[in-house]
Amino acid sequence: MSLIGKEVLPFTAQAYHNGDFITVSDENFKGKWSVVCFYPADFTFVCPTELEDLQNEYATLKELGVEVYSVSTDTHFTHKAWHDHSEAISKIEYIMIGDPSQKLTRNFEVLDEEAGLAQRGTFIIDPDGIVQAVEINADGIGRDASTLVNKIKAAQYVRNNPGEVCPAKWQEGGETLKPSLDLVGKI
């Protein structure tokens, strides 16, 4: 079942952020846009390339009013160790949530039950805590964080302009559509 249009379920978890351990909950996703990026495990291969790529887009996402959270089933202690020992991960400024209980990973329906690890899932959450977009990749397929920027701009546009929708490959400032009987069969 899709999580699109559903509110993030309640959770509380420990996280590593800028040298500190902090507590994060579903309440953190309210009042601003959020990106939650699940990945299988720390100290692996594809994961650091994705998280570094996400960091490379972090300033742009922050300008759009978006907070970023990465999540794996590792602990917040493991996140700190990885941050301290990996050139790619040491650059990360966003919040790294530990989910050893797998509650958050289950809530977002991205737990690989057999492996006990998160799948590669990316979720865009609006300021009401509602999931607006989901992308889930197979374990061997890394994600491109630059695609998040356009998806978030489109989601923000649609939220701020009721009655309009963004077509494929929409770019900020581009034409949108106003669904109506006049458009049926003409696109």
MDAnalysis code that builds the backbone (N, CA, C; Angstrom):
import MDAnalysis as mda
import numpy as np

u = mda.Universe.empty(561, n_residues=187, atom_resindex=np.repeat(np.arange(187), 3), trajectory=True)
u.add_TopologyAttr("name", ["N", "CA", "C"] * 187)
u.add_TopologyAttr("resid", np.arange(1, 188))
u.add_TopologyAttr("resname", ["MET", "SER", "LEU", "ILE", "GLY", "LYS", "GLU", "VAL", "LEU", "PRO", "PHE", "THR", "ALA", "GLN", "ALA", "TYR", "HIS", "ASN", "GLY", "ASP", "PHE", "ILE", "THR", "VAL", "SER", "ASP", "GLU", "ASN", "PHE", "LYS", "GLY", "LYS", "TRP", "SER", "VAL", "VAL", "CYS", "PHE", "TYR", "PRO", "ALA", "ASP", "PHE", "THR", "PHE", "VAL", "CYS", "PRO", "THR", "GLU", "LEU", "GLU", "ASP", "LEU", "GLN", "ASN", "GLU", "TYR", "ALA", "THR", "LEU", "LYS", "GLU", "LEU", "GLY", "VAL", "GLU", "VAL", "TYR", "SER", "VAL", "SER", "THR", "ASP", "THR", "HIS", "PHE", "THR", "HIS", "LYS", "ALA", "TRP", "HIS", "ASP", "HIS", "SER", "GLU", "ALA", "ILE", "SER", "LYS", "ILE", "GLU", "TYR", "ILE", "MET", "ILE", "GLY", "ASP", "PRO", "SER", "GLN", "LYS", "LEU", "THR", "ARG", "ASN", "PHE", "GLU", "VAL", "LEU", "ASP", "GLU", "GLU", "ALA", "GLY", "LEU", "ALA", "GLN", "ARG", "GLY", "THR", "PHE", "ILE", "ILE", "ASP", "PRO", "ASP", "GLY", "ILE", "VAL", "GLN", "ALA", "VAL", "GLU", "ILE", "ASN", "ALA", "ASP", "GLY", "ILE", "GLY", "ARG", "ASP", "ALA", "SER", "THR", "LEU", "VAL", "ASN", "LYS", "ILE", "LYS", "ALA", "ALA", "GLN", "TYR", "VAL", "ARG", "ASN", "ASN", "PRO", "GLY", "GLU", "VAL", "CYS", "PRO", "ALA", "LYS", "TRP", "GLN", "GLU", "GLY", "GLY", "GLU", "THR", "LEU", "LYS", "PRO", "SER", "LEU", "ASP", "LEU", "VAL", "GLY", "LYS", "ILE"])
u.atoms.positions = np.array([
    [0.845, -1.182, 0.000],
    [0.000, 0.000, 0.000],
    [0.890, 1.246, 0.000],
    [0.539, 2.231, -0.751],
    [1.324, 3.451, -0.883],
    [1.205, 4.336, 0.351],
    [2.283, 5.018, 0.668],
    [2.277, 5.971, 1.769],
    [1.943, 7.391, 1.305],
    [1.782, 7.581, 0.002],
    [1.467, 8.909, -0.527],
    [0.160, 9.402, 0.102],
    [0.210, 10.639, 0.605],
    [-0.975, 11.243, 1.210],
    [-1.212, 10.827, 2.645],
    [-0.314, 10.009, 3.190],
    [-0.470, 9.538, 4.579],
    [0.457, 10.328, 5.506],
    [-0.014, 10.504, 6.739],
    [0.792, 11.187, 7.753],
    [1.858, 10.238, 8.290],
    [3.027, 10.791, 8.580],
    [4.112, 10.005, 9.168],
    [3.648, 9.484, 10.524],
    [3.835, 8.195, 10.750],
    [3.431, 7.583, 12.020],
    [4.348, 8.039, 13.153],
    [3.833, 8.031, 14.385],
    [4.634, 8.460, 15.524],
    [5.883, 7.592, 15.719],
    [6.980, 8.247, 16.075],
    [8.223, 7.547, 16.403],
    [9.109, 8.492, 17.212],
    [10.054, 7.923, 17.901],
    [11.130, 8.654, 18.569],
    [12.397, 7.858, 18.331],
    [13.473, 8.540, 17.967],
    [14.739, 7.858, 17.691],
    [15.906, 8.753, 18.076],
    [17.055, 8.130, 18.248],
    [18.288, 8.859, 18.522],
    [19.007, 9.116, 17.202],
    [19.706, 10.241, 17.129],
    [20.391, 10.613, 15.902],
    [21.732, 11.254, 16.217],
    [22.572, 11.295, 15.205],
    [23.846, 11.998, 15.288],
    [23.735, 13.225, 14.398],
    [24.131, 14.388, 14.938],
    [24.035, 15.622, 14.165],
    [25.097, 16.614, 14.624],
    [26.009, 16.939, 13.722],
    [27.034, 17.957, 13.971],
    [27.748, 17.792, 15.307],
    [28.187, 16.573, 15.609],
    [28.967, 16.321, 16.811],
    [28.167, 16.024, 18.054],
    [26.844, 15.992, 17.942],
    [25.989, 15.743, 19.109],
    [25.028, 14.593, 18.838],
    [24.573, 13.978, 19.924],
    [23.481, 13.024, 19.858],
    [22.211, 13.784, 20.205],
    [21.181, 13.603, 19.390],
    [19.915, 14.306, 19.595],
    [18.764, 13.315, 19.479],
    [17.601, 13.717, 19.959],
    [16.383, 12.924, 19.807],
    [15.550, 13.527, 18.683],
    [15.054, 12.659, 17.815],
    [14.216, 13.070, 16.686],
    [12.894, 12.314, 16.791],
    [11.811, 12.982, 16.432],
    [10.500, 12.322, 16.413],
    [9.720, 12.785, 15.186],
    [8.540, 12.222, 15.019],
    [7.665, 12.620, 13.926],
    [7.335, 14.114, 13.978],
    [7.388, 14.698, 15.154],
    [7.111, 16.124, 15.294],
    [8.140, 16.977, 14.564],
    [9.362, 16.462, 14.382],
    [10.391, 17.194, 13.645],
    [10.000, 17.405, 12.176],
    [9.105, 16.574, 11.663],
    [8.702, 16.655, 10.265],
    [7.560, 17.646, 10.042],
    [7.105, 18.281, 11.089],
    [5.984, 19.210, 10.960],
    [6.482, 20.659, 10.973],
    [5.849, 21.482, 10.155],
    [6.195, 22.896, 10.107],
    [7.221, 23.254, 9.053],
    [7.800, 22.267, 8.387],
    [8.749, 22.519, 7.305],
    [8.770, 21.297, 6.390],
    [9.326, 21.447, 5.214],
    [9.496, 20.323, 4.307],
    [10.631, 19.456, 4.808],
    [10.511, 18.158, 4.584],
    [11.546, 17.216, 5.010],
    [11.817, 16.197, 3.913],
    [13.062, 15.755, 3.859],
    [13.453, 14.620, 3.033],
    [14.002, 13.576, 3.992],
    [13.469, 12.358, 3.904],
    [13.961, 11.247, 4.705],
    [14.552, 10.233, 3.733],
    [15.829, 9.956, 3.912],
    [16.573, 9.096, 2.998],
    [17.041, 7.849, 3.751],
    [16.394, 6.732, 3.485],
    [16.771, 5.452, 4.093],
    [17.863, 4.797, 3.257],
    [18.794, 4.129, 3.932],
    [19.852, 3.397, 3.242],
    [20.185, 2.153, 4.060],
    [20.762, 1.121, 3.430],
    [20.965, -0.154, 4.125],
    [21.878, -0.117, 5.345],
    [23.099, 0.420, 5.211],
    [24.012, 0.300, 6.348],
    [25.209, 1.233, 6.226],
    [25.728, 1.630, 7.385],
    [26.973, 2.383, 7.453],
    [28.145, 1.477, 7.055],
    [29.247, 2.091, 6.704],
    [30.482, 1.386, 6.345],
    [30.273, 0.415, 5.181],
    [29.480, 0.850, 4.193],
    [29.226, 0.004, 3.028],
    [29.744, 0.703, 1.775],
    [29.166, 0.418, 0.625],
    [29.751, 0.821, -0.645],
    [28.956, 1.885, -1.380],
    [27.720, 1.603, -1.748],
    [26.888, 2.579, -2.458],
    [26.420, 3.669, -1.496],
    [26.130, 3.298, -0.264],
    [25.555, 4.231, 0.709],
    [26.374, 5.517, 0.881],
    [27.705, 5.439, 1.076],
    [28.425, 6.703, 1.260],
    [28.393, 7.604, 0.022],
    [28.303, 7.003, -1.170],
    [28.230, 7.833, -2.373],
    [26.901, 8.587, -2.409],
    [25.837, 7.929, -1.994],
    [24.521, 8.577, -1.968],
    [24.468, 9.673, -0.908],
    [24.959, 9.377, 0.274],
    [24.875, 10.347, 1.366],
    [25.757, 11.562, 1.100],
    [26.914, 11.344, 0.486],
    [27.766, 12.472, 0.108],
    [27.073, 13.309, -0.966],
    [26.449, 12.652, -1.944],
    [25.713, 13.354, -2.989],
    [24.573, 14.170, -2.383],
    [23.888, 13.602, -1.396],
    [22.818, 14.326, -0.705],
    [23.390, 15.553, 0.014],
    [24.548, 15.405, 0.622],
    [25.206, 16.549, 1.269],
    [25.532, 17.636, 0.244],
    [25.933, 17.233, -0.960],
    [26.253, 18.209, -2.004],
    [25.039, 19.046, -2.404],
    [23.838, 18.546, -2.175],
    [22.600, 19.277, -2.477],
    [21.994, 19.936, -1.227],
    [22.617, 19.715, -0.068],
    [22.028, 20.144, 1.199],
    [21.803, 21.661, 1.265],
    [22.758, 22.465, 0.826],
    [22.591, 23.924, 0.891],
    [21.397, 24.365, 0.043],
    [21.244, 23.786, -1.129],
    [20.106, 24.116, -1.993],
    [18.801, 23.703, -1.334],
    [18.783, 22.508, -0.749],
    [17.575, 22.039, -0.062],
    [17.236, 22.944, 1.119],
    [18.233, 23.367, 1.880],
    [17.994, 24.272, 3.008],
    [17.394, 25.594, 2.516],
    [17.889, 26.100, 1.370],
    [17.339, 27.337, 0.799],
    [15.860, 27.179, 0.462],
    [15.454, 25.961, 0.156],
    [14.043, 25.677, -0.153],
    [13.226, 25.406, 1.113],
    [13.855, 25.518, 2.285],
    [13.149, 25.284, 3.540],
    [13.004, 23.818, 3.888],
    [13.932, 22.994, 3.393],
    [13.870, 21.547, 3.584],
    [14.931, 21.100, 4.585],
    [14.540, 20.247, 5.524],
    [15.515, 19.575, 6.391],
    [15.677, 18.157, 5.888],
    [16.893, 17.638, 5.991],
    [17.230, 16.313, 5.493],
    [17.554, 15.398, 6.668],
    [17.068, 14.160, 6.575],
    [17.330, 13.127, 7.568],
    [17.746, 11.864, 6.827],
    [18.882, 11.299, 7.192],
    [19.224, 9.975, 6.668],
    [18.910, 8.968, 7.766],
    [18.560, 7.743, 7.356],
    [18.171, 6.713, 8.322],
    [18.711, 5.361, 7.882],
    [19.339, 4.658, 8.820],
    [19.652, 3.237, 8.624],
    [19.319, 2.525, 9.926],
    [19.381, 1.213, 9.888],
    [19.083, 0.438, 11.097],
    [20.297, 0.335, 12.019],
    [21.362, 1.064, 11.693],
    [22.511, 1.164, 12.593],
    [22.147, 2.083, 13.765],
    [23.000, 2.147, 14.774],
    [22.773, 3.045, 15.908],
    [23.347, 4.427, 15.621],
    [22.946, 5.386, 16.423],
    [23.512, 6.735, 16.324],
    [25.000, 6.717, 16.664],
    [25.430, 5.764, 17.494],
    [26.859, 5.621, 17.802],
    [27.641, 5.207, 16.557],
    [27.064, 4.292, 15.779],
    [27.700, 3.849, 14.537],
    [27.779, 5.001, 13.548],
    [26.736, 5.825, 13.496],
    [26.758, 6.990, 12.615],
    [27.924, 7.918, 12.981],
    [28.126, 8.123, 14.274],
    [29.240, 8.984, 14.707],
    [30.579, 8.373, 14.304],
    [30.745, 7.079, 14.514],
    [32.004, 6.420, 14.148],
    [32.256, 6.531, 12.645],
    [31.199, 6.335, 11.854],
    [31.341, 6.445, 10.403],
    [31.698, 7.879, 10.022],
    [31.020, 8.847, 10.644],
    [31.289, 10.265, 10.404],
    [32.747, 10.593, 10.729],
    [33.265, 9.992, 11.790],
    [34.643, 10.263, 12.227],
    [35.695, 9.584, 11.361],
    [35.317, 8.565, 10.586],
    [36.316, 7.762, 9.870],
    [36.157, 7.717, 8.357],
    [35.178, 8.385, 7.814],
    [34.961, 8.360, 6.363],
    [35.079, 9.772, 5.795],
    [35.899, 9.919, 4.782],
    [36.056, 11.234, 4.158],
    [34.723, 11.737, 3.604],
    [33.963, 10.848, 2.954],
    [32.674, 11.237, 2.372],
    [31.662, 11.604, 3.459],
    [31.561, 10.775, 4.474],
    [30.540, 10.971, 5.513],
    [30.902, 12.113, 6.459],
    [32.180, 12.411, 6.614],
    [32.581, 13.508, 7.506],
    [32.067, 14.859, 7.032],
    [31.668, 14.963, 5.768],
    [31.127, 16.210, 5.205],
    [29.676, 16.451, 5.606],
    [28.988, 15.414, 6.062],
    [27.538, 15.492, 6.288],
    [27.188, 16.467, 7.407],
    [26.253, 17.365, 7.087],
    [25.757, 18.351, 8.048],
    [24.318, 18.071, 8.454],
    [23.645, 17.186, 7.743],
    [22.251, 16.893, 8.062],
    [22.162, 15.816, 9.150],
    [20.972, 15.547, 9.614],
    [20.722, 14.640, 10.742],
    [20.768, 13.184, 10.275],
    [21.507, 12.359, 11.017],
    [21.644, 10.933, 10.716],
    [20.940, 10.139, 11.816],
    [19.767, 9.596, 11.514],
    [18.948, 8.889, 12.498],
    [19.353, 7.421, 12.572],
    [19.512, 6.930, 13.797],
    [19.731, 5.506, 14.038],
    [18.393, 4.826, 14.311],
    [18.188, 3.678, 13.686],
    [16.915, 2.960, 13.841],
    [17.158, 1.477, 14.131],
    [17.915, 1.165, 15.197],
    [18.179, -0.245, 15.484],
    [16.929, -1.035, 15.849],
    [15.884, -0.362, 16.322],
    [14.624, -1.054, 16.636],
    [13.830, -1.363, 15.366],
    [14.203, -0.732, 14.263],
    [13.559, -0.880, 12.949],
    [12.137, -0.309, 12.910],
    [11.751, 0.421, 13.939],
    [10.396, 0.978, 13.977],
    [10.164, 1.990, 12.861],
    [11.082, 2.922, 12.711],
    [10.926, 3.949, 11.687],
    [10.986, 3.328, 10.286],
    [11.900, 2.391, 10.111],
    [12.043, 1.712, 8.825],
    [10.767, 0.934, 8.485],
    [10.157, 0.313, 9.486],
    [8.875, -0.375, 9.275],
    [7.756, 0.626, 8.988],
    [7.723, 1.735, 9.750],
    [6.696, 2.756, 9.542],
    [6.665, 3.244, 8.098],
    [7.845, 3.355, 7.494],
    [7.949, 3.835, 6.116],
    [7.917, 2.685, 5.101],
    [7.715, 1.483, 5.593],
    [7.561, 0.286, 4.758],
    [8.762, 0.029, 3.844],
    [9.983, 0.234, 4.386],
    [11.196, -0.009, 3.616],
    [12.148, -0.985, 4.317],
    [11.618, -1.784, 5.232],
    [12.459, -2.755, 5.921],
    [12.560, -4.032, 5.094],
    [13.782, -4.437, 4.804],
    [14.042, -5.748, 4.218],
    [14.074, -6.705, 5.401],
    [12.964, -7.385, 5.639],
    [12.800, -8.233, 6.823],
    [13.881, -9.314, 6.910],
    [14.231, -9.899, 5.784],
    [15.212, -10.977, 5.781],
    [16.597, -10.479, 6.186],
    [17.011, -9.326, 5.661],
    [18.337, -8.786, 5.961],
    [18.340, -7.961, 7.246],
    [17.161, -7.464, 7.658],
    [17.091, -6.596, 8.833],
    [17.625, -5.197, 8.560],
    [17.667, -4.826, 7.278],
    [18.215, -3.534, 6.865],
    [17.172, -2.731, 6.100],
    [17.394, -1.419, 6.047],
    [16.508, -0.543, 5.278],
    [16.809, -0.683, 3.794],
    [15.773, -0.560, 2.992],
    [15.939, -0.447, 1.551],
    [16.279, 1.002, 1.222],
    [16.667, 1.256, -0.022],
    [16.995, 2.616, -0.461],
    [15.704, 3.366, -0.771],
    [15.155, 4.018, 0.236],
    [13.908, 4.751, 0.070],
    [14.088, 6.225, 0.355],
    [13.515, 7.064, -0.488],
    [13.543, 8.514, -0.293],
    [12.110, 9.009, -0.221],
    [11.824, 9.823, 0.791],
    [10.481, 10.329, 1.034],
    [10.523, 11.848, 1.150],
    [9.609, 12.516, 0.449],
    [9.428, 13.956, 0.594],
    [8.168, 14.152, 1.425],
    [8.326, 14.913, 2.507],
    [7.238, 15.112, 3.470],
    [6.927, 16.601, 3.553],
    [5.644, 16.945, 3.469],
    [5.249, 18.356, 3.501],
    [5.192, 18.866, 4.947],
    [4.984, 20.175, 5.125],
    [4.976, 20.749, 6.478],
    [3.874, 20.227, 7.400],
    [2.885, 19.519, 6.855],
    [1.839, 18.916, 7.685],
    [2.216, 17.505, 8.128],
    [3.408, 17.043, 7.722],
    [3.836, 15.686, 8.065],
    [3.251, 14.632, 7.147],
    [2.836, 15.036, 5.938],
    [2.199, 14.137, 4.977],
    [3.201, 13.785, 3.870],
    [3.291, 12.512, 3.541],
    [4.195, 12.047, 2.490],
    [3.656, 12.493, 1.131],
    [4.501, 13.193, 0.369],
    [4.111, 13.698, -0.944],
    [4.796, 12.970, -2.102],
    [5.945, 12.351, -1.854],
    [6.651, 11.627, -2.914],
    [7.488, 10.516, -2.295],
    [7.614, 9.422, -3.047],
    [8.371, 8.259, -2.606],
    [9.191, 7.738, -3.776],
    [10.435, 7.382, -3.500],
    [11.282, 6.694, -4.476],
    [11.972, 5.553, -3.735],
    [11.855, 4.340, -4.260],
    [12.514, 3.190, -3.644],
    [13.301, 2.467, -4.729],
    [14.595, 2.289, -4.454],
    [15.491, 1.633, -5.405],
    [15.961, 0.293, -4.863],
    [16.297, -0.609, -5.778],
    [16.937, -1.872, -5.399],
    [18.289, -1.557, -4.767],
    [18.783, -2.493, -3.975],
    [19.982, -2.274, -3.187],
    [21.185, -1.812, -4.002],
    [21.357, -2.309, -5.206],
    [22.535, -1.975, -5.995],
    [22.421, -0.712, -6.827],
    [21.297, 0.012, -6.718],
    [21.066, 1.195, -7.546],
    [21.103, 2.444, -6.674],
    [22.164, 3.236, -6.817],
    [22.297, 4.473, -6.060],
    [21.387, 5.564, -6.602],
    [21.030, 6.484, -5.728],
    [20.131, 7.580, -6.089],
    [20.914, 8.848, -6.440],
    [20.275, 9.728, -7.173],
    [20.835, 11.010, -7.579],
    [20.075, 12.102, -6.830],
    [20.734, 12.735, -5.872],
    [20.064, 13.728, -5.026],
    [19.629, 14.973, -5.790],
    [20.243, 15.246, -6.935],
    [19.849, 16.452, -7.679],
    [18.396, 16.371, -8.142],
    [17.869, 15.166, -8.321],
    [16.474, 15.039, -8.741],
    [15.505, 15.462, -7.633],
    [15.964, 15.431, -6.400],
    [15.115, 15.854, -5.282],
    [14.757, 17.327, -5.365],
    [15.696, 18.133, -5.811],
    [15.472, 19.579, -5.849],
    [14.251, 19.903, -6.712],
    [14.192, 19.352, -7.919],
    [13.044, 19.628, -8.793],
    [11.753, 19.042, -8.253],
    [11.827, 17.844, -7.655],
    [10.620, 17.248, -7.076],
    [10.071, 18.112, -5.951],
    [10.963, 18.628, -5.119],
    [10.518, 19.468, -4.006],
    [9.952, 20.784, -4.517],
    [10.616, 21.385, -5.505],
    [10.079, 22.623, -6.084],
    [8.678, 22.386, -6.654],
    [8.479, 21.254, -7.325],
    [7.160, 20.936, -7.875],
    [6.140, 20.727, -6.759],
    [6.527, 19.983, -5.722],
    [5.612, 19.738, -4.599],
    [5.237, 21.046, -3.908],
    [6.213, 21.933, -3.740],
    [5.936, 23.216, -3.109],
    [5.034, 24.074, -4.003],
    [5.266, 24.043, -5.308],
    [4.434, 24.811, -6.232],
    [2.982, 24.337, -6.168],
    [2.794, 23.031, -6.237],
    [1.435, 22.471, -6.214],
    [0.738, 22.823, -4.898],
    [1.466, 22.749, -3.796],
    [0.880, 23.089, -2.493],
    [0.448, 24.564, -2.452],
    [1.271, 25.425, -3.046],
    [1.007, 26.864, -2.995],
    [0.075, 27.352, -4.098],
    [-0.251, 26.487, -5.051],
    [-1.096, 26.866, -6.181],
    [-2.167, 25.806, -6.408],
    [-3.156, 25.735, -5.515],
    [-4.207, 24.730, -5.661],
    [-4.865, 24.817, -7.038],
    [-5.146, 23.661, -7.603],
    [-5.786, 23.619, -8.909],
    [-4.804, 23.540, -10.062],
    [-3.516, 23.636, -9.761],
    [-2.497, 23.508, -10.795],
    [-1.655, 22.266, -10.520],
    [-1.131, 21.681, -11.590],
    [-0.256, 20.517, -11.470],
    [0.968, 20.727, -12.341],
    [2.043, 20.038, -12.009],
    [3.302, 20.168, -12.732],
    [3.494, 18.969, -13.656],
    [3.670, 19.214, -14.963],
    [3.859, 18.112, -15.904],
    [5.254, 17.503, -15.779],
    [5.491, 16.425, -16.508],
    [6.799, 15.781, -16.524],
    [7.884, 16.787, -16.905],
    [9.029, 16.650, -16.286],
    [10.215, 17.486, -16.529],
    [9.970, 18.958, -16.225],
    [8.982, 19.252, -15.413],
    [8.696, 20.636, -15.039],
    [9.908, 21.245, -14.354],
    [10.206, 22.469, -14.700],
    [11.262, 23.241, -14.064],
    [10.635, 24.500, -13.483],
    [11.205, 24.988, -12.412],
    [10.701, 26.199, -11.787],
    [10.547, 27.307, -12.831],
    [9.385, 27.930, -12.835],
    [9.088, 28.976, -13.804],
    [8.448, 28.456, -15.083],
    [8.411, 27.148, -15.230],
    [7.832, 26.545, -16.428],
    [6.317, 26.517, -16.374],
    [5.725, 26.120, -17.498],
    [4.269, 26.053, -17.579],
    [3.736, 24.916, -16.714],
    [2.604, 25.177, -16.099],
    [1.890, 24.156, -15.341],
    [0.582, 23.862, -16.069],
    [-0.165, 22.944, -15.533],
    [-1.455, 22.580, -16.110],
    [-2.556, 22.842, -15.098],
    [-3.735, 23.204, -15.621],
    [-4.929, 23.339, -14.788],
    [-5.909, 22.290, -15.283],
    [-5.947, 21.137, -14.602],
    [-6.832, 20.060, -15.055],
    [-8.271, 20.547, -15.200],
    [-8.849, 20.214, -16.350],
    [-10.245, 20.575, -16.613],
    [-10.746, 19.737, -17.778],
    [-12.027, 19.803, -18.024],
    [-12.611, 19.091, -19.152],
    [-12.002, 19.547, -20.479],
    [-11.583, 20.799, -20.545],
    [-10.999, 21.332, -21.769],
    [-9.688, 20.632, -22.142],
    [-8.984, 20.076, -21.181],
    [-7.698, 19.423, -21.449],
    [-7.817, 17.931, -21.757],
    [-8.949, 17.339, -21.457],
    [-9.100, 15.901, -21.640],
    [-8.853, 15.528, -23.107],
    [-7.896, 14.651, -23.324],
    [-7.577, 14.177, -24.662],
    [-6.764, 15.139, -25.511],
    [-6.323, 16.251, -24.940],
    [-5.576, 17.243, -25.716],
    [-4.105, 17.328, -25.307],
    [-3.692, 16.480, -24.403],
    [-2.288, 16.517, -23.965],
    [-1.576, 15.319, -24.540],
])
